[in-house]
Amino acid sequence: MGHSKNDQIKYLPGSIKHESAGGFVFFEDPTTHELFVALLKKNDGNYVIPKGHLKIGESPKVAAIREIREELLLREPLEIIAFLGIDNYTFTLTGNKNIHDKDVHLYVLRVNQKAKIKPQKEENFDTAEWLSFDTAIKKISFDKENLLKARQVFYYHKPVRIYKNLLEISSITIAVPTHNGAETIKNTLYSILERLKEIPDSIDKEIIVCADHCTDDTILIIKNFINGQAFKEIIIKLIDNDGCKGKATVLNKIFQNSSKEIFCTIDDDVILEKKCLVLLLEAFVATPNLRCVFSEWKRLSFKSKNPWKLFWYHVLGVKYDIQPYEKPRELVRGSCMLLRKESFVYLPPVLNEDQFLQYIYYPQTKEIKNSIIYFHSVSSIHDYCKRSLRIMFGSKQLLAYFTKERIEEYSKLFISGIDYKRIMTLPLKQKMPFLFYRCVRFLLNIYKKTKLYFIKKYEWFRIKKN
């Protein structure tokens, strides 16, 4: 372990105290928003962040920038975003009983371009690499938790545009991912067009629909809708996802094809209530620090002559009608979700992309009251199980993308118990279906958790229209 006489090192009886500084250097691709981090590969194969000893009389911040520049041979300007914290660890060296106690002052930094970096060979580094965040998380040797925290800080401190009124917003993209949405996509697009007409004419509007490996008539229906639409002022584009199947991949693809200020994602099977989009936009004006806003859910009415389907529609959806929880739950719902372009996060291949964004940005996320979308509630045990499995598997995926601390914090905030005292005061026509639903849910959870234990991969799928 090399050091010089100018390094801040204290020699104590039986131990040696080291003061170091370094950090996580990020670059965000301006087109895709994919995040990269600069890591060094040592001769022993370990991937580490650039860091080193403070010089005598040197501040941790100055030392961090100096060490990063030296070890990456970096010439581009570095911007410190925030101080991450002090990481402390102890170690011993071969042939020496002294305990080395090291404090590392960690910073989060950004560069504006993916500058050329090289390893400092005399420090036993083999290569210096820009790694995508997903790759870096897999390869980094000792700082995985700190890297996850650093990404959180990076996004949380990103500057955003502030709007004083709606007229200052110049443009909006409506992103509609679709997979086998032939039964619903036409009504959804019509609903979106009607809501876009409520937005000031000065705001440039576009709809981008991305077909995700569709095997039904979805693409034909979309093309016919585009050719037949009377309101030509709003451009509708149809693109194809030629990459991996999944909503997260599709949203990344749409974002790459968008150049507008505001990015709004809408599912292909919902109907938007009047003023839905206007209210979401107004929320950005009223509360400038918000990163992500989303609409309330309400169930579409179910018309069927099948009593069995009617029964399960009522039982499995009763929780949406009575909201039985002990405290309000502001879970981000991706069915209609709006962000500034600069707040879009390049999405990994996760199923719960809305939950991913909430983990990133909370408490800068908010459900906007009276901005309402109507969705199709399930009407069969089969579809309920598939939807629940997808959500549970998606939550399990997120364990690899966030710190244990962040997940526990989120769970305390948003996972709420059932208020059975209030339930028992409800009318019988609501109370009995809900209690029956809880019994069914308990039994199905045993099945789902057993199946989830063996599932290695789970695909995005289509819930049948009621």
C-alpha positions as CSV (number, residue, x, y, z in Angstrom):
1,M,0.0,0.0,0.0
2,G,1.8,3.1,-1.2
3,H,1.8,6.5,0.4
4,S,4.1,9.5,0.7
5,K,5.3,11.6,3.6
6,N,2.8,14.3,2.7
7,D,-0.2,12.0,3.2
8,Q,-2.5,12.6,6.2
9,I,-1.6,9.5,8.2
10,K,-1.5,9.3,12.0
11,Y,0.7,6.6,13.7
12,L,-0.9,5.5,17.0
13,P,0.1,2.7,19.4
14,G,-0.9,-0.5,17.6
15,S,-2.8,1.2,14.8
16,I,-2.4,3.6,11.8
17,K,-5.1,6.1,10.9
18,H,-5.6,7.0,7.2
19,E,-7.7,9.8,5.7
20,S,-8.7,9.3,2.1
21,A,-11.2,10.8,-0.4
22,G,-12.6,9.7,-3.7
23,G,-16.0,9.2,-5.3
24,F,-18.4,7.9,-7.9
25,V,-18.0,9.6,-11.2
26,F,-21.2,9.5,-13.4
27,F,-21.9,10.2,-17.0
28,E,-25.5,10.3,-18.3
29,D,-26.0,9.8,-22.0
30,P,-28.0,12.9,-23.2
31,T,-30.1,10.9,-25.7
32,T,-31.0,7.7,-23.9
33,H,-30.3,8.8,-20.3
34,E,-28.3,5.6,-19.7
35,L,-26.1,6.0,-16.7
36,F,-22.4,5.1,-16.7
37,V,-19.8,5.1,-13.9
38,A,-16.0,5.3,-14.1
39,L,-14.3,2.3,-12.3
40,L,-10.7,1.1,-12.1
41,K,-9.8,-2.6,-12.5
42,K,-6.8,-3.5,-10.4
43,N,-4.2,-6.1,-11.3
44,D,-5.9,-8.6,-9.0
45,G,-9.2,-8.3,-11.0
46,N,-11.1,-6.2,-8.4
47,Y,-13.1,-3.2,-9.7
48,V,-12.8,-0.1,-7.4
49,I,-13.6,3.6,-7.4
50,P,-10.8,6.2,-7.7
51,K,-9.7,7.4,-4.3
52,G,-6.5,8.1,-2.3
53,H,-4.9,9.8,0.7
54,L,-5.5,13.4,1.7
55,K,-2.4,15.5,1.6
56,I,-1.4,17.4,4.8
57,G,-3.6,20.5,5.0
58,E,-5.8,19.4,2.1
59,S,-9.7,19.3,2.4
60,P,-11.5,16.1,1.5
61,K,-13.3,17.7,-1.4
62,V,-10.1,19.0,-3.0
63,A,-8.4,15.6,-2.4
64,A,-11.3,13.7,-4.0
65,I,-11.1,15.7,-7.2
66,R,-7.3,15.5,-7.3
67,E,-7.3,11.7,-6.7
68,I,-10.0,11.1,-9.3
69,R,-8.1,13.2,-11.9
70,E,-4.8,11.4,-11.1
71,E,-6.1,7.8,-11.1
72,L,-8.3,8.2,-14.2
73,L,-5.9,10.5,-16.0
74,L,-9.0,12.7,-16.5
75,R,-8.7,16.1,-18.0
76,E,-12.4,17.0,-18.4
77,P,-14.2,19.3,-15.8
78,L,-15.6,17.5,-12.8
79,E,-18.7,18.6,-10.9
80,I,-19.3,17.6,-7.4
81,I,-23.0,16.9,-6.9
82,A,-23.0,16.0,-3.2
83,F,-21.1,14.5,-0.3
84,L,-22.2,10.9,0.1
85,G,-20.6,10.1,3.5
86,I,-17.6,8.6,5.2
87,D,-16.9,5.0,4.7
88,N,-14.8,3.4,7.4
89,Y,-13.0,0.1,7.4
90,T,-10.0,-1.6,8.9
91,F,-7.4,-3.9,7.5
92,T,-4.0,-5.4,8.2
93,L,-1.0,-5.9,5.9
94,T,0.9,-9.2,5.4
95,G,3.8,-9.4,7.9
96,N,2.6,-6.6,10.0
97,K,0.3,-6.7,13.1
98,N,-0.7,-3.1,13.0
99,I,-4.4,-2.4,12.4
100,H,-5.0,0.2,9.7
101,D,-8.1,2.3,10.3
102,K,-9.2,4.1,7.2
103,D,-11.9,6.8,6.7
104,V,-12.8,7.4,3.1
105,H,-14.7,10.7,2.3
106,L,-17.0,9.8,-0.6
107,Y,-18.5,12.2,-3.1
108,V,-20.9,11.9,-6.0
109,L,-19.6,13.6,-9.2
110,R,-20.6,14.1,-12.8
111,V,-18.9,14.8,-16.1
112,N,-20.8,16.2,-19.1
113,Q,-19.2,13.9,-21.7
114,K,-17.9,10.4,-21.6
115,A,-14.3,11.5,-21.5
116,K,-11.3,9.3,-22.3
117,I,-9.9,7.7,-19.2
118,K,-6.8,5.7,-18.6
119,P,-5.5,3.8,-15.5
120,Q,-2.6,5.1,-13.4
121,K,-0.3,2.1,-13.9
122,E,2.0,2.9,-11.0
123,E,-0.9,2.4,-8.6
124,N,-1.4,-1.2,-9.9
125,F,-4.4,-0.5,-12.0
126,D,-4.9,-2.6,-15.1
127,T,-7.7,-0.6,-16.9
128,A,-10.0,2.4,-16.4
129,E,-13.5,1.8,-17.8
130,W,-16.9,3.5,-18.3
131,L,-19.3,0.8,-17.3
132,S,-23.1,1.0,-17.6
133,F,-24.7,1.2,-14.2
134,D,-26.1,-2.4,-14.4
135,T,-22.7,-3.8,-15.3
136,A,-21.0,-1.7,-12.6
137,I,-23.3,-3.1,-9.9
138,K,-22.3,-6.6,-10.9
139,K,-18.6,-5.9,-11.1
140,I,-17.7,-3.5,-8.3
141,S,-15.9,-5.3,-5.6
142,F,-16.4,-3.6,-2.3
143,D,-18.7,-0.6,-2.7
144,K,-22.0,-1.9,-4.1
145,E,-24.2,-0.3,-1.4
146,N,-22.4,3.0,-1.7
147,L,-22.8,2.8,-5.5
148,L,-26.5,2.3,-5.1
149,K,-26.7,5.3,-2.7
150,A,-24.6,7.4,-5.1
151,R,-27.0,6.8,-8.0
152,Q,-29.9,7.8,-5.7
153,V,-28.1,11.1,-4.9
154,F,-27.2,11.7,-8.6
155,Y,-30.9,11.6,-9.7
156,Y,-32.2,13.3,-6.6
157,H,-30.0,16.3,-7.2
158,K,-30.5,16.6,-11.0
159,P,-31.5,20.2,-11.9
160,V,-35.0,20.5,-13.5
161,R,-36.8,23.2,-15.3
162,I,-39.2,25.4,-13.3
163,Y,-42.5,26.5,-14.8
164,K,-44.4,29.5,-13.6
165,N,-47.5,28.6,-15.6
166,L,-48.6,26.1,-18.3
167,L,-47.7,28.5,-21.1
168,E,-44.0,28.1,-20.2
169,I,-44.2,24.4,-21.1
170,S,-43.2,24.1,-24.8
171,S,-44.0,20.5,-25.6
172,I,-45.1,17.1,-24.4
173,T,-44.7,13.4,-25.6
174,I,-47.4,10.9,-24.8
175,A,-45.7,7.4,-24.6
176,V,-48.0,4.5,-25.2
177,P,-46.4,1.0,-24.9
178,T,-48.6,-1.8,-26.2
179,H,-48.4,-5.5,-26.3
180,N,-51.4,-7.3,-27.9
181,G,-53.6,-4.4,-27.1
182,A,-56.0,-4.8,-30.1
183,E,-59.1,-4.8,-27.9
184,T,-58.3,-1.6,-26.0
185,I,-55.8,0.6,-27.9
186,K,-58.3,2.4,-30.1
187,N,-60.4,3.7,-27.2
188,T,-57.2,4.7,-25.3
189,L,-55.8,6.7,-28.2
190,Y,-59.2,8.4,-28.7
191,S,-59.2,9.3,-25.0
192,I,-55.7,10.7,-25.1
193,L,-56.5,12.9,-28.1
194,E,-59.5,14.3,-26.3
195,R,-57.4,15.1,-23.2
196,L,-54.6,16.7,-25.3
197,K,-57.2,19.1,-26.8
198,E,-57.6,20.5,-23.3
199,I,-54.0,21.5,-23.1
200,P,-53.0,25.0,-24.4
201,D,-52.5,25.2,-28.2
202,S,-49.1,26.7,-27.6
203,I,-47.8,23.4,-26.3
204,D,-46.5,21.1,-29.1
205,K,-47.9,17.6,-28.7
206,E,-47.1,14.2,-30.0
207,I,-48.1,10.6,-29.3
208,I,-45.6,7.8,-29.8
209,V,-46.9,4.3,-29.7
210,C,-44.4,1.4,-29.5
211,A,-45.6,-2.0,-30.5
212,D,-43.9,-4.7,-28.3
213,H,-43.8,-8.0,-30.2
214,C,-47.5,-7.9,-30.9
215,T,-49.0,-11.1,-32.3
216,D,-52.6,-9.8,-32.8
217,D,-54.1,-7.0,-34.9
218,T,-52.7,-4.2,-32.7
219,I,-50.4,-2.7,-35.3
220,L,-53.1,-2.7,-38.0
221,I,-55.6,-1.1,-35.7
222,I,-53.1,1.7,-34.8
223,K,-52.3,2.4,-38.4
224,N,-56.0,2.6,-39.3
225,F,-56.5,5.0,-36.3
226,I,-53.7,7.2,-37.5
227,N,-54.9,7.3,-41.0
228,G,-58.5,8.0,-40.0
229,Q,-58.0,10.6,-37.2
230,A,-59.6,13.9,-37.9
231,F,-57.5,16.0,-35.5
232,K,-54.3,16.2,-37.6
233,E,-52.6,18.9,-35.4
234,I,-51.4,16.1,-33.1
235,I,-48.9,13.8,-34.6
236,I,-49.1,10.1,-33.8
237,K,-46.0,8.0,-34.5
238,L,-45.9,4.2,-34.5
239,I,-42.6,2.5,-33.8
240,D,-41.6,-1.1,-33.1
241,N,-39.6,-2.6,-30.2
242,D,-37.0,-4.8,-31.9
243,G,-35.2,-5.3,-28.5
244,C,-36.0,-7.4,-25.5
245,K,-39.7,-7.8,-24.7
246,G,-41.0,-5.7,-21.8
247,K,-42.5,-2.4,-20.9
248,A,-39.3,-0.9,-19.5
249,T,-37.4,-1.6,-22.7
250,V,-40.3,0.0,-24.7
251,L,-40.3,3.1,-22.6
252,N,-36.6,3.5,-23.1
253,K,-37.1,3.2,-26.9
254,I,-39.9,5.8,-26.9
255,F,-37.8,8.2,-24.9
256,Q,-35.0,7.9,-27.5
257,N,-37.5,8.9,-30.2
258,S,-38.8,11.8,-28.2
259,S,-37.5,15.4,-28.2
260,K,-40.2,17.1,-26.1
261,E,-39.9,18.7,-22.7
262,I,-42.5,16.6,-20.8
263,F,-42.7,12.8,-21.0
264,C,-46.0,11.1,-20.1
265,T,-46.5,7.4,-20.1
266,I,-50.0,6.0,-20.6
267,D,-51.0,2.3,-20.7
268,D,-52.8,1.0,-23.7
269,D,-55.9,-0.1,-21.8
270,V,-57.0,2.9,-19.8
271,I,-59.4,5.8,-20.3
272,L,-58.6,9.3,-19.2
273,E,-61.1,11.4,-17.4
274,K,-61.6,15.1,-18.4
275,K,-58.7,17.4,-17.3
276,C,-56.5,14.4,-16.4
277,L,-53.4,15.6,-18.3
278,V,-54.0,19.3,-17.5
279,L,-54.1,18.6,-13.8
280,L,-50.8,16.6,-14.0
281,L,-49.1,19.5,-15.8
282,E,-50.5,22.0,-13.3
283,A,-48.9,20.0,-10.5
284,F,-45.4,20.7,-11.9
285,V,-46.3,24.4,-12.0
286,A,-47.7,24.5,-8.4
287,T,-44.9,22.3,-6.9
288,P,-41.6,22.8,-8.7
289,N,-39.6,20.2,-6.8
290,L,-41.8,17.3,-8.0
291,R,-40.1,14.8,-10.2
292,C,-42.9,12.4,-11.0
293,V,-46.7,12.8,-10.8
294,F,-49.4,10.2,-11.5
295,S,-53.1,9.8,-11.8
296,E,-55.7,8.3,-9.5
297,W,-57.2,4.9,-10.4
298,K,-60.8,4.1,-10.8
299,R,-62.3,0.9,-12.1
300,L,-64.2,0.8,-15.4
301,S,-67.7,-0.5,-15.0
302,F,-68.0,-4.2,-16.0
303,K,-70.8,-5.2,-18.3
304,S,-71.2,-9.0,-18.6
305,K,-74.0,-11.6,-18.7
306,N,-71.7,-14.1,-17.1
307,P,-72.6,-14.2,-13.4
308,W,-69.3,-16.0,-12.5
309,K,-67.2,-13.2,-14.0
310,L,-69.4,-10.6,-12.4
311,F,-68.9,-12.3,-9.0
312,W,-65.1,-12.3,-9.3
313,Y,-65.0,-8.7,-10.7
314,H,-66.8,-7.5,-7.6
315,V,-64.8,-9.6,-5.1
316,L,-61.3,-9.1,-6.5
317,G,-61.9,-5.4,-7.1
318,V,-63.7,-4.4,-3.9
319,K,-60.5,-3.1,-2.3
320,Y,-60.3,-0.4,-5.0
321,D,-63.8,0.7,-4.1
322,I,-63.4,0.9,-0.3
323,Q,-59.6,1.6,0.1
324,P,-59.3,-0.5,3.3
325,Y,-55.8,0.6,4.5
326,E,-54.9,2.1,7.8
327,K,-53.2,5.1,6.1
328,P,-53.3,6.5,2.6
329,R,-50.9,4.8,0.1
330,E,-49.3,7.0,-2.6
331,L,-47.9,4.2,-4.7
332,V,-46.8,5.4,-8.1
333,R,-49.0,3.8,-10.8
334,G,-47.5,3.7,-14.2
335,S,-50.9,3.6,-16.0
336,C,-50.6,7.4,-16.4
337,M,-47.4,9.0,-15.2
338,L,-45.7,12.2,-16.1
339,L,-42.1,13.4,-15.7
340,R,-39.9,16.2,-17.0
341,K,-37.6,15.0,-19.7
342,E,-34.6,15.5,-17.5
343,S,-36.1,13.3,-14.8
344,F,-36.5,10.3,-17.0
345,V,-34.4,7.4,-15.8
346,Y,-33.0,4.8,-18.2
347,L,-34.9,1.7,-17.1
348,P,-33.3,-1.6,-16.4
349,P,-35.3,-4.7,-17.5
350,V,-37.7,-4.6,-14.5
351,L,-41.4,-5.4,-14.5
352,N,-42.4,-2.7,-12.0
353,E,-41.0,0.4,-13.7
354,D,-43.3,2.6,-11.7
355,Q,-42.1,1.2,-8.4
356,F,-38.5,1.6,-9.6
357,L,-39.1,5.3,-10.3
358,Q,-40.7,5.8,-6.9
359,Y,-37.7,4.2,-5.2
360,I,-35.5,6.7,-7.1
361,Y,-37.5,9.8,-6.5
362,Y,-39.7,9.6,-3.4
363,P,-40.6,12.0,-1.7
364,Q,-40.6,13.9,-5.0
365,T,-43.5,11.9,-6.3
366,K,-47.1,12.6,-5.9
367,E,-50.6,11.3,-6.8
368,I,-52.7,14.1,-8.2
369,K,-56.2,14.1,-6.9
370,N,-59.0,14.4,-9.5
371,S,-56.6,13.5,-12.3
372,I,-58.4,10.2,-12.9
373,I,-57.8,7.3,-15.2
374,Y,-60.2,4.3,-15.5
375,F,-58.6,0.8,-15.8
376,H,-59.8,-2.7,-16.4
377,S,-60.1,-4.7,-13.2
378,V,-59.7,-8.5,-13.4
379,S,-62.7,-10.7,-13.4
380,S,-61.1,-14.1,-13.0
381,I,-58.8,-15.9,-10.5
382,H,-56.5,-16.8,-13.3
383,D,-55.8,-13.2,-14.3
384,Y,-55.6,-12.1,-10.7
385,C,-52.9,-14.6,-10.0
386,K,-50.9,-13.6,-13.1
387,R,-51.1,-9.9,-12.3
388,S,-50.2,-10.5,-8.6
389,L,-47.3,-12.8,-9.6
390,R,-46.0,-10.1,-12.0
391,I,-46.1,-7.5,-9.2
392,M,-44.5,-9.8,-6.6
393,F,-41.8,-10.9,-9.0
394,G,-41.2,-7.3,-10.0
395,S,-40.8,-6.3,-6.4
396,K,-38.3,-9.1,-5.9
397,Q,-36.3,-7.8,-8.9
398,L,-35.8,-4.4,-7.3
399,L,-33.8,-6.0,-4.5
400,A,-30.8,-6.0,-6.9
401,Y,-31.2,-2.3,-7.8
402,F,-31.6,-0.6,-4.4
403,T,-30.0,-0.6,-1.0
404,K,-31.6,-2.6,1.8
405,E,-32.0,0.7,3.7
406,R,-34.0,2.3,0.8
407,I,-36.3,-0.8,0.4
408,E,-37.0,-0.9,4.2
409,E,-37.7,2.9,4.2
410,Y,-40.1,2.4,1.3
411,S,-41.8,-0.5,2.9
412,K,-42.5,1.5,6.1
413,L,-43.9,4.4,4.2
414,F,-46.1,2.5,1.7
415,I,-47.0,-0.9,3.0
416,S,-49.9,-0.4,5.2
417,G,-52.1,-2.7,7.2
418,I,-55.8,-3.2,6.9
419,D,-58.1,-1.1,9.0
420,Y,-60.5,-3.9,10.1
421,K,-62.3,-1.6,12.6
422,R,-63.4,0.5,9.6
423,I,-64.2,-2.6,7.5
424,M,-66.6,-3.9,10.1
425,T,-68.6,-0.7,10.0
426,L,-69.1,-1.0,6.2
427,P,-72.5,-2.2,4.7
428,L,-72.8,-5.9,4.3
429,K,-72.6,-5.6,0.5
430,Q,-69.1,-4.2,0.8
431,K,-68.0,-6.0,4.0
432,M,-68.7,-9.5,3.1
433,P,-67.1,-9.4,-0.4
434,F,-64.0,-7.9,1.1
435,L,-63.7,-10.5,3.9
436,F,-64.1,-13.2,1.3
437,Y,-61.5,-11.5,-0.9
438,R,-59.0,-11.6,2.1
439,C,-59.6,-15.3,2.6
440,V,-59.1,-16.0,-1.1
441,R,-56.0,-13.8,-1.1
442,F,-54.5,-15.6,1.8
443,L,-54.8,-19.0,0.1
444,L,-53.5,-17.6,-3.2
445,N,-50.5,-16.0,-1.5
446,I,-49.3,-19.4,-0.4
447,Y,-49.5,-20.6,-4.0
448,K,-47.9,-17.4,-5.4
449,K,-45.0,-17.4,-2.9
450,T,-44.3,-21.1,-3.7
451,K,-44.3,-20.4,-7.4
452,L,-42.3,-17.3,-7.0
453,Y,-39.5,-19.2,-5.3
454,F,-38.9,-21.2,-8.5
455,I,-39.5,-18.5,-11.1
456,K,-36.3,-17.2,-12.6
457,K,-37.9,-15.0,-15.4
458,Y,-41.3,-13.5,-15.8
459,E,-42.6,-11.8,-18.9
460,W,-44.8,-8.8,-19.5
461,F,-48.2,-10.2,-20.5
462,R,-51.6,-9.0,-21.5
463,I,-54.5,-9.1,-19.0
464,K,-57.6,-9.9,-20.9
465,K,-60.1,-7.1,-21.4
466,N,-63.2,-7.6,-19.2
